[in-house]
Amino acid sequence: MNTIGVKIKQIRKVNYMTQIEFSKLIGISQGAISQIEKGKAKPTIETLQEIKQVFSNRFELAYFRKLWNYRTIEP
C-alpha cells in the first residue's frame, strides 16, 4: 500500500538517514516516525510542512544522485 507513511520512509531512505537522524531534523520523536512509517499514526500538518521545508531541495538532489548510481555508464 502506498500510504503517506511509505512516502515519508522513501524520503528518509533516499536521503540515507536513520529514523533517529530524520526525527531530530524534523523535530519529532523516533517513535513517532516509526508509527507513521508503519501506518499506525498519521503525521500532523505541521510535521508534513516541516518535512516539505527541510527536504524539498534535498529530496530532488538525492533522487537524482540515486538514479545516477544505478545507471550503467558505458564509454
GIWOQUI-V52948 format. One line per field, one symbol per residue. ss: DSSP state (h for helix, s for strand, l for the rest). burial: + if it has 9 or more other ideal C-beta (glycine too) atoms within 8 Angstrom, else -. A space follows every 50 residues. Layout:
# GIWOQUI-V52948
ss=???
burial=???
This chain:
# GIWOQUI-V52948
ss=lllhhhhhhhhhhhllllhhhhhhhhlllhhhhhhhhlllllllhhhhhh hhhhhhhhhhhhhhhhhhhhlllll
burial=---++++++-++-++-+-+--++--+-----++++++-----+---++-+ +--++--++--++--+---------
